């Protein structure tokens, strides 16, 4: 399974997705783990 990665906050991505006609189904995040230097955010979107 592949995921796209963006250097924007989950809030910014949710706003861009909403402008493109998507609805957020789930939004979550977690702090960095192991060698990661940045927190991770996740969005599950549905076309509205």
C-alpha positions in Angstrom: 0.0 0.0 0.0 1.3 3.5 -0.9 0.6 6.8 0.8 1.2 10.3 -0.4 3.3 12.5 1.8 3.0 16.3 2.1 4.8 18.9 4.2 1.7 20.7 5.3 -0.3 20.4 8.5 -3.4 18.1 8.6 -5.5 21.2 9.1 -4.0 22.8 5.9 -4.5 19.6 3.9 -8.1 19.2 5.2 -8.8 22.8 4.0 -7.3 22.2 0.6 -9.3 18.9 0.3 -12.5 20.6 1.3 -11.9 23.3 -1.5 -11.5 20.4 -3.9 -14.8 18.9 -2.9 -13.7 16.2 -0.4 -15.1 15.6 3.1 -12.9 14.5 5.9 -14.0 11.1 7.3 -11.1 10.7 9.7 -8.3 13.0 10.9 -5.6 11.9 13.3 -1.9 12.3 14.1 0.9 11.2 16.3 4.3 12.5 17.5 7.5 11.5 15.8 8.8 8.0 16.5 12.3 6.5 16.2 14.3 8.3 13.5 11.4 10.6 12.4 11.9 14.3 13.0 8.4 15.5 12.3 5.0 14.6 13.7 2.7 12.5 11.4 -0.8 13.4 10.4 -3.4 11.3 8.6 -6.5 12.1 6.6 -9.1 9.8 5.2 -11.2 11.7 2.6 -14.4 11.0 0.7 -15.5 12.8 -2.4 -18.5 14.8 -1.5 
